[in-house]
Amino acid sequence: MAILNMSEAPTQPDASPGVREFLRDLTEPQREAVTHTDGALLLLAGAGSGKTRVITRRAAHLATTVTRPWHVLAITFTNKAANEMKERIVALSPGDDMTVCTFHSLCARLLRIHHDAAGLPPNFTIVDQSDRRKLIKQAVERLELAVDNWRRAAETGISRAKNAMETPAEMADAAGFQEKTIARIYAAYEEILAENAGLDFDDLLFKMALLLQSNEEVRAKLGDRFRYVMIDEYQDTNAAQYRIANLIARDHGNIMVTGDPDQSIYSWRGADITNILSFEHDYPNVKTVRLEQNYRSTKRILSVAGAVIAENIGRKDKTLWTENDEGTPVRVLTCSDARSEAEAIVKDIESLVVQGRRPGDFAIFYRINAMSRVLEESLFSAGISYRIARGTAFYARKEIKDILGYLRVMVNPADTVALERIINTPPRGIGKTTINTLKAFAERQGCTLLTAVMRYDECGLGKRAVNSLKAFTDLLQTLQLLAGGSTRHAIDQALSLSGMLAQLGEQQEANPEPLANANELVNAAEEYDTANPEATLLDWLTFTSLLGDEDIIEGDSGTVTLMTLHAAKGLEFPCVYIIGLERGLVPLVRDVLSIDEEEEERRLFFVGMTRAMQRLTITHALWRMVRGVTQRATRSVFLDELPDDEIEWDDRCGVGSNGSRSAHGEHLREDLHLWEVGTLVRHPDHGIGQVMSMGRRAGRMQVIVRFEDGRERPWMLEFASDLERVDFDDVG
């Protein structure tokens, strides 16, 4: 990320390549977007339509022919995407003065600069997800609530509240007992964060939005600095990101947003699709450009994906098309169970590899990680190498977090989570009993845990614990003196003086990976110091804390890739398999599916389909094991939205002649003509209800039923085998 100081700079651009250079090999819609300068621009970019090319060309065009590079701000959602975008822009427009980063990186840097105005300590540290859970657990315990009952609900509720720009007091206005309790935990959690001089990831956005909203001087200064704002993946923005973008652009209105409502799949983490759907309302004079030519997939893949997503209502009209080949038909495999599903995919991969495909050409997508097990076993048995695009990210590995713990305490002595992590790492005779005694002393004295550690001789501890704590405090004081030096030197010294290097060396024969990881951390610090000679240890800790799981997914590894549908977004593979097209998996919701939930699940399926370049195979099973019990699976409603003329139905179970929707119709109810508004129904879980409305939805009949508890629930009638019509006389 390149963010310069906020000083004023000349506004006249240098001599630069002509506009013609930036328009080379662009389509007319792409050219239209690249040459747009002042005012709002909405770029509706379909999957595989070359939007990154447009963003980078427009950024380079602005920076060399319209304004200075430092007046251009380009925001995307992953560090990996930001780095790739930065490299492309620099290749077009030499120089390193443009700000290209993620929302979180931008906010972390700006809050560091404007910490006084934001009411934050200058040395605040960023709490990662695992440490956030620990602090929320502390908040629950502080309120004397049951951790098992409240921690997980509080974690989700607090994150949603911050993303929606809601304070604990505002959340407390909620009517329900659970919401009010979570609001209390939220308030306690905020107190603990302040005690630790920490911010969580959601705070970076929340605090920045509040700062821009409340401080006109800072807002105007940033608006003048960033005179052209470009935001990628706008369909994934939440309320805080929406406010940040629009407040920075408020004075000049030069804001370009790029996105695709059809690929909005993150509502569960606060994304609000209405941000992009209402952009033309927010900026009435907006110019809207549609990128509809797809460069990735075959005609047949696009036709199938387009037919499915067309069922959604909450979208912007556009039709993807391509000049690519027609391609092979999209296949739908009907398998008996998960094992036969995995074996069919493995045999298919083996056959295609024999024909010249490489293992790296293949990707298998599923809705939940648990579905990878059977696939892994089948691939392993067949001798096919594979990787799973998940796992513990480098900076979340234990030995790395231990080292970072020392560095965090060096720059922020109030960081209690980091202090607890390192106080007995490696073991130095400071056990749980000693730590609890120190905590109790800190609570009585109203001081921090670090202060209690420093006052170890006042805590009534035994001689051995006192000696161990004395050695530990001497170590901390020595390390404190190193906090102002280079990151590489700080890590070297922390590893050596703490005893961690010796411990990892002793363990190397049994497990060499932790020492290798520690050495790699030193390499990372050296690279950072070289690239950022003016940066501090605190800057580096901020940088590492903002690296997400998305940033560790590499390109072609030469092996078959297994991943969730969510993780697949932004990637592409020649051959794609999407498994588990069954109710309860895709779509995930098993019982009641709201319209919004259904549309997001359909978008997720669409994202998976449009990752495929040449071959797309979709599978479903008739039986699937759930919690050790094999159960009959109901095929996904999304399969019934596939256009028959583009599909090759491959029935491996003898269910029907060709596996098409008509052949699979044995599970559809035959009494549809008897249903009407007012029909009484019985459900095994919800009891007696009445049909309040009926209508066509996703090519099927949807009914809204009001049950005895007063709640209204939607059902796809054709598949609601557990919804039974009853006569008035049978009720009672």
BARO-11026 format. One record per residue (C-alpha): residue in three letters; x, y, z. Coordinates in steps of 0.1 Angstrom, whole numbers, plus 5000, padded with zeros to 4 digits. Layout:
ALAXYZ/...
END
This chain:
MET500050005000/ALA501450344991/ILE500050625012/LEU502150945014/ASN502051215040/MET499051435038/SER500951755028/GLU499651964999/ALA501251904965/PRO501152064931/THR498051984911/GLN499252014875/PRO500051674859/ASP503451604844/ALA503851544807/SER502651194800/PRO501750944774/GLY498751044753/VAL495250914760/ARG495650674730/GLU498150464750/PHE495450394777/LEU492850304751/ARG494850044733/ASP492949714728/LEU489849824747/THR486249764738/GLU483950054734/PRO482350024769/GLN485749984784/ARG487050284766/GLU484050484777/ALA484750404814/VAL488550474811/THR488050814796/HIS485450924820/THR486951184844/ASP484751414865/GLY481551304882/ALA480150974893/LEU480650654873/LEU478950314879/LEU480750034861/LEU478549724861/ALA481049454854/GLY479949104847/ALA482048804856/GLY485248774835/SER484549104817/GLY487949264822/LYS487049514849/THR490649514864/ARG491949634831/VAL489449924831/ILE490250024867/THR494050014861/ARG493850204828/ARG491550464842/ALA493750514873/ALA496850554850/HIS494950784827/LEU493751004856/ALA497251014872/THR499051114841/THR496651334821/VAL494151474845/THR495651514880/ARG498651414902/PRO498951044912/TRP498551124949/HIS495051264942/VAL493850914930/LEU492550654955/ALA491850304944/ILE490250064969/THR489749694966/PHE488949414990/THR492149204993/ASN495749294996/LYS496549044968/ALA494149234944/ALA495549564956/ASN499149464949/GLU498249324915/MET496349644906/LYS499349854918/GLU501749664897/ARG499649704866/ILE499150084872/VAL502950134878/ALA503649954845/LEU501350204827/SER502250504847/PRO505750494862/GLY505850624898/ASP504750504932/ASP502650784945/MET499050654940/THR497150504969/VAL496050154960/CYS494949954990/THR492149785009/PHE489549965030/HIS491049825062/SER494649925052/LEU493450275043/CYS491650315076/ALA494450175097/ARG496950425081/LEU494550725084/LEU493550645120/ARG497250625129/ILE497850975113/HIS494651125128/HIS494650935161/ASP494151245182/ALA491051355163/ALA489750995165/GLY490350975202/LEU492750685199/PRO496250615214/PRO499050655188/ASN500350305195/PHE497050115192/THR497449765180/ILE495049565158/VAL493449265174/ASP493148965151/GLN490148725151/SER491448465175/ASP492448735201/ARG489148905195/ARG487348585206/LYS489448585238/LEU488548945246/ILE484848885240/LYS485048585263/GLN486548815289/ALA483649055284/VAL481148775289/GLU482948665321/ARG483149015334/LEU479249035332/GLU479148695349/LEU477248535320/ALA477748175307/VAL480548175281/ASP479147875262/ASN475748045259/TRP476848385248/ARG480348415233/ARG479548295198/ALA476248505196/ALA478048805209/GLU480848775184/THR478448775155/GLY476149035170/ILE479049285178/SER480549245143/ARG477149305127/ALA476549615149/LYS479849775140/ASN479449705103/ALA476049875105/MET477550165124/GLU475650085156/THR477050165191/PRO476349965222/ALA473750225234/GLU471950205200/MET471949835201/ALA470549835236/ASP467449995223/ALA466549665207/ALA463349505221/GLY464549145225/PHE466348995256/GLN469148845235/GLU469849175217/LYS469949375249/THR472249115265/ILE474649125235/ALA474549505238/ARG475849475274/ILE478549235262/TYR479449485234/ALA479849765259/ALA482049555281/TYR484049435251/GLU484649805241/GLU485949875276/ILE488349585274/LEU489549685240/ALA490250035253/GLU492149895283/ASN494349705258/ALA494750005235/GLY493449785207/LEU491049795178/ASP489549505160/PHE489049475122/ASP485549615123/ASP486749915144/LEU489050025116/LEU486050095094/PHE483750205122/LYS486150455138/MET487150595104/ALA483550645094/LEU482750815127/LEU485851035123/LEU484851155088/GLN481251205100/SER482151405130/ASN485251605120/GLU484751835091/GLU488351945090/VAL489651585086/ARG486951505061/ALA487651805039/LYS491351745041/LEU490951385029/GLY488451495003/ASP491051734989/ARG493751484990/PHE491751204973/ARG490051394945/TYR489251084924/VAL487950784943/MET487650434927/ILE486150144946/ASP486149784933/GLU483649514944/TYR481249784956/GLN478449514959/ASP480449384989/THR480549715009/ASN478949745043/ALA477450055059/ALA480750185073/GLN482550145040/TYR479650315022/ARG479950615045/ILE483750635042/ALA483650635004/ASN480850885001/LEU482151125028/ILE485551145012/ALA483951204978/ARG481251444991/ASP482751774979/HIS483951674944/GLY481651384936/ASN484351214915/ILE483650854926/MET483750544904/VAL482350224918/THR482749894901/GLY480849574909/ASP478249324900/PRO475049274921/ASP474948914907/GLN478148844927/SER477148984961/ILE477648684984/TYR478748835017/SER475648955035/TRP476548735064/ARG479548965071/GLY477649285067/ALA477749355030/ASP474749545017/ILE473749484981/THR471549794981/ASN474750014982/ILE475349924945/LEU471649894936/SER470950244948/PHE474150414935/GLU472250574907/HIS469750724932/ASP472650844954/TYR474251014924/PRO471451124900/ASN473951244873/VAL475950924873/LYS477250774841/THR476550404840/VAL478650164818/ARG477949794815/LEU480749544808/GLU478949244794/GLN481549074772/ASN483048784790/TYR486548674782/ARG486748374805/SER484048114798/THR482447934769/LYS479148024754/ARG477347734770/ILE478647804805/LEU477548164802/SER474148054789/VAL473547824818/ALA474848064844/GLY472748344829/ALA469548134830/VAL470048074867/ILE470848424878/ALA467948564857/GLU465648424884/ASN466848684909/ILE464849004913/GLY467449214932/ARG469849274903/LYS470749514875/ASP469849394840/LYS472749284819/THR473448984797/LEU476848824796/TRP478048724761/THR481348594747/GLU483248544715/ASN484748234729/ASP483847884716/GLU480447724721/GLY482147464743/THR480947134756/PRO477547104773/VAL477447174810/ARG477046834828/VAL474846744857/LEU475846414874/THR473346234896/CYS475146014920/SER473945774947/ASP475945924976/ALA478946134985/ARG481345844978/SER480145774943/GLU480046154937/ALA483746184946/GLU484745874927/ALA482945994895/ILE484846324897/VAL488146154903/LYS487645914873/ASP486646224852/ILE489846404862/GLU491946094855/SER490446064820/LEU491046424812/VAL494646414825/VAL495246124801/GLN493946344773/GLY496546614782/ARG494946814810/ARG497146914840/PRO496046854876/GLY496247234881/ASP493447284856/PHE490847134880/ALA488947294909/ILE486247134930/PHE483847374948/TYR481547294978/ARG479347495001/ILE480947395034/ASN484447275043/ALA483246945058/MET482446825023/SER486046805013/ARG486746485034/VAL485346225009/LEU486946414980/GLU490346414997/GLU490146035004/SER489245954968/LEU491946184953/PHE494546034977/SER493545684968/ALA493845764931/GLY497245914936/ILE496146254924/SER497846544942/TYR495546814956/ARG495547124978/ILE492847275000/ALA492547654997/ARG492247705034/GLY494147615066/THR496047825090/ALA497348135074/PHE501048205079/TYR500648485104/ALA498048275124/ARG500447985131/LYS501347935168/GLU505048005166/ILE504448315145/LYS501748455169/ASP504148385198/ILE506948595182/LEU504448865172/GLY503248865208/TYR506648985220/LEU506749255193/ARG503149375202/VAL504149415239/MET507249605228/VAL505149865210/ASN501949855232/PRO502549755268/ALA498849765274/ASP498249465251/THR497149215277/VAL496348935252/ALA499848945238/LEU501348965273/GLU499448655285/ARG500548475253/ILE504348535259/ILE504548545297/ASN505348165298/THR506448115262/PRO508747935261/PRO508047785296/ARG509847985323/GLY508047885355/ILE505148125353/GLY502147905355/LYS498447955355/THR498247995393/THR500848275392/ILE499048445363/ASN495648425381/THR497348585412/LEU498748865390/LYS495248925375/ALA493648935409/PHE496249185421/ALA495649405390/GLU491949395396/ARG492349495433/GLN494749775424/GLY492949895394/CYS496049865372/THR497049675341/LEU498349325340/LEU501749455329/THR501849685360/ALA501049385381/VAL503849195365/MET506249475371/ARG505149485408/TYR505549105412/ASP507149145446/GLU503949295460/CYS501649015449/GLY502348755476/LEU504048505453/GLY506448235462/LYS510248265457/ARG510348065425/ALA507548265408/VAL509148595420/ASN512548485404/SER510848385372/LEU508948715370/LYS512048915377/ALA513848755348/PHE510748815326/THR510549185335/ASP514249225328/LEU513649065294/LEU510749305286/GLN512749615296/THR515549505273/LEU513149445244/GLN511549785250/LEU514849945241/LEU514749775207/ALA511249895197/GLY512650195178/GLY514950005156/SER514449795124/THR511849525124/ARG514349255114/HIS516549345143/ALA513649345168/ILE512548995156/ASP516148865158/GLN516548985193/ALA513048875205/LEU513748525192/SER517148505208/LEU516648675241/SER513248505248/GLY514648155244/MET512248085215/LEU515048025190/ALA516747775212/GLN513447595219/LEU512547575182/GLY516047445174/GLU515647175200/GLN512347065184/GLN513647085149/GLU514346715145/ALA510846615155/ASN509146895137/PRO511247125115/GLU508347345103/PRO508047585133/LEU511747685130/ALA511347725093/ASN508347945098/ALA510348165123/ASN513148195098/GLU510648295071/LEU509248565094/VAL512748705096/ASN512848705058/ALA509548885056/ALA510849155081/GLU513949195060/GLU511949245028/TYR509649495046/ASP512549695060/THR514249715026/ALA511049825008/ASN509950065036/PRO513150215051/GLU511150475071/ALA508650235085/THR508450145122/LEU507949815140/LEU504349935147/ASP503849995109/TRP504949635102/LEU502649495129/THR499849685113/PHE500749545079/THR500849185090/SER497649215110/LEU495749315078/LEU496749015057/GLY493648795052/ASP493048435041/GLU492348555006/ASP495848675003/ILE497348325007/ILE495548164978/GLU498148134951/GLY497648074914/ASP498147734896/SER499947504920/GLY500047214896/THR497547024918/VAL493746984919/THR492247264941/LEU489547214966/MET487747514981/THR484447664992/LEU482247854968/HIS482948174988/ALA486748124985/ALA486448074947/LYS485348434941/GLY487848624919/LEU489448304906/GLU489248104874/PHE489947744864/PRO489747554830/CYS487647274846/VAL485247324875/TYR483147084895/ILE480447214919/ILE479146944942/GLY476246894965/LEU473447064946/GLU470946964972/ARG468547144995/GLY470447215027/LEU473747255009/VAL473147464978/PRO471047644990/LEU472347595024/VAL469247685045/ARG467447355052/ASP463947455064/VAL462647805058/LEU464348005030/SER463548375028/ILE463648544994/ASP466848735003/GLU468548415014/GLU467548234983/GLU468748504960/GLU472148524978/GLU472548144976/ARG471648164939/ARG474348434934/LEU476848204952/PHE475947924927/PHE476348174899/VAL479748284911/GLY480847914912/MET479647854876/THR481348164862/ARG484748054875/ALA484747784848/MET486547854816/GLN486047554795/ARG484247264813/LEU481647284841/THR480246984859/ILE477547004886/THR476746714909/HIS474146604933/ALA473546294954/LEU470346104962/TRP471646014996/ARG474046205019/MET475346125054/VAL474446375081/ARG475846335116/GLY476545965110/VAL473045895095/THR472545845058/GLN469546055047/ARG467546095015/ALA468646414998/THR466346654980/ARG467846794949/SER468347174947/VAL465747394932/PHE468547554913/LEU468847244892/ASP465347304879/GLU466447644866/LEU469147504843/PRO468247524806/ASP467747164793/ASP469047244759/GLU472447334773/ILE472747054798/GLU474046694795/TRP472146504822/ASP474246214834/ASP472345974856/ARG474645734874/CYS471745584895/GLY469045484870/VAL466645744883/GLY465445834849/SER466345804812/ASN468446114811/GLY468346284845/SER466446584833/ARG464046774855/SER461046574841/ALA462846244848/HIS463546364883/GLY460046474890/GLU459046184912/HIS459446384943/LEU457246674932/ARG453746694948/GLU450746614927/ASP448146824945/LEU449347174934/HIS445947244917/LEU444247204951/TRP446147484969/GLU444847834972/VAL444948134996/GLY443248025028/THR444247655026/LEU444947515061/VAL448247315065/ARG450047115091/HIS453847095096/PRO455546855119/ASP457647125136/HIS455447445133/GLY452047295137/ILE448847435121/GLY449047725096/GLN447247895068/VAL448348005034/MET448348385032/SER449648434997/MET450748244966/GLY452948334937/ARG455448214911/ARG459048224923/ALA462148074906/GLY459847894882/ARG458047734911/MET455047804932/GLN455847974965/VAL453347994994/ILE453548215025/VAL452148035055/ARG451248195088/PHE451547945117/GLU450047945152/ASP453148125166/GLY452248425144/ARG455348385122/GLU455048375084/ARG457248135066/PRO457848095028/TRP457847755011/MET458647624976/LEU455447424974/GLU456647164949/PHE459347054973/ALA457547105006/SER456846735012/ASP456446795050/LEU453747055044/GLU450346875045/ARG446947015035/VAL444346965062/ASP440547015063/PHE438847245087/ASP437246945104/ASP440646785111/VAL441947085130/GLY441447085167/
END
